[in-house]
Amino acid sequence: MELKSNHSSPLLTDPIPVNNSRLGIHSNLLSYQQSGGSLPSGKYMTIPRKKPGKLEDAWSNGWLEAMRSSSPPRKKLIKHKDFNIDASADDFDIAYGTWMIKYPSALKSFDKISKNGKNKKIAVFLDYDGTLSPIVDDPDRAFMSDSMRSAVREIAKHFPTAIISGRSRDKVYELVGLTELYYAGSHGMDIMGPVRHAKSDDHPNCIRSTDQRGKEVNLFQPAGEFIPMIDEVLKTLVENTKDIKGAKVENHKFCTSVHYRNVEEKNWPTIAQRIHDILKDYPRLRLTHGRKVLEIRPVIDWNKGKAVEFLLESLGLSDRDDVLAIYIGDDKTDEDAFKASFQGIKSGLWNIGVLSSQRKQGIFLSEGTIRGEEISQGIGDMEDA
Ligand SMILES: O=P(O)(O)OC[C@H]1O[C@H](O[C@H]2O[C@H](CO)[C@@H](O)[C@H](O)[C@H]2O)[C@H](O)[C@@H](O)[C@@H]1O
């Protein structure tokens, strides 16, 4: 599949654009209403009353193409006049060189970021997979290096630092192992953060708890009511994919993932079809797409971006003009944070994208909403992981 390099790509944005989802599944099945049907539990939660639409012809609708886009073929790009590309470089190197022109390394702007952060309160938000750890075949073996752990520990000595992951909070804590951080698991639907400075009646699902060190924290789980449903779907998914070699279902408590990285490509249609068949019976669940993974999540208006806003608010850092937030991420789901955190704070935000392909590593920069989306799209164009 030739990946598109502009915003008309089939990659999923969230909320899902009509007829343009990453999986190409009919938008009625995936979309959720932004208004109406809210639960009494708070302003952030919106539950759909719509029945899912009939799946349009999945085959012609491009979802399989989107699954393949997690591993796009190399493509030839035209040589840029300002960039000296080795004539013997293979297609990927040429593509990478051209791509770096569009997405320059964030390290080159380090001085700019430092100047920007002078006399400001800085908060750091980090994605886990592909950002702190390399992308590997076995999700249970995605370990971060000791030097990365030391770097994160060092950051947390100076600034409030949070991990915002698609994994369950327990799992990501087990992998990172640093008690001094805040953790948001399940794409932000399970947050253990500081005791809130904000008005407590804003978030009724927020309860007081203690962390691993016995310190008082706030636990916020906006999708708590979905746990039995997710559990049920998880069991069905495990049962219905057990004959597909390489398929792996992961339990994140508030959402669940089906990995197809180790599944032969000829079996990808079977996986997607089976998930679709299961989801037909669950209009309150939706499907999103990550790196060779399909994720089943509750239809609530909550994501990594909302988690960043929630944490900033809990830290007493929202609605201030002396705050600089830094978000580092590598995947489509991080776009929610790129966007929402920018809207949520009045002062500075730096979004740093991480390219963690199997062949090239890099970090690059964006300084606003549009660039945030573009950057994730850029990763989509470039990644082979
Ligand atoms: O939000 P993140 O912390 O980036 O988590 C996103 C997903 O990461 C994991 O899957 C991805 O990484 C695996 C290990 O490198 C890789 O094998 C898999 O193909 C990737 O999709 C995790 O297993 C998922 O549950 C997370 O949703």
The ligand as a Gaussian input file, in Angstrom:
#p B3LYP/6-31G(d) Opt

LIG

0 1
 O        0.492000       3.897000      24.742000
 P        1.682000       2.989000      24.710000
 O        2.406000       2.918000      26.022000
 O        2.597000       3.324000      23.572000
 O        1.079000       1.537000      24.455000
 C        0.522000       1.200000      23.184000
 C        0.487000      -0.299000      23.012000
 O        1.819000      -0.747000      23.273000
 C        2.054000      -2.157000      23.297000
 O        2.011000      -2.669000      21.970000
 C        2.991000      -2.129000      21.112000
 O        4.308000      -2.467000      21.601000
 C        4.603000      -3.886000      21.624000
 C        5.974000      -4.070000      22.247000
 O        6.950000      -3.373000      21.554000
 C        4.507000      -4.442000      20.200000
 O        4.774000      -5.851000      20.211000
 C        3.105000      -4.181000      19.648000
 O        3.030000      -4.620000      18.301000
 C        2.783000      -2.686000      19.712000
 O        1.444000      -2.450000      19.328000
 C        1.059000      -2.858000      24.179000
 O        1.256000      -4.245000      24.114000
 C       -0.360000      -2.468000      23.814000
 O       -1.250000      -3.107000      24.670000
 C       -0.472000      -0.961000      23.975000
 O       -1.799000      -0.534000      23.710000

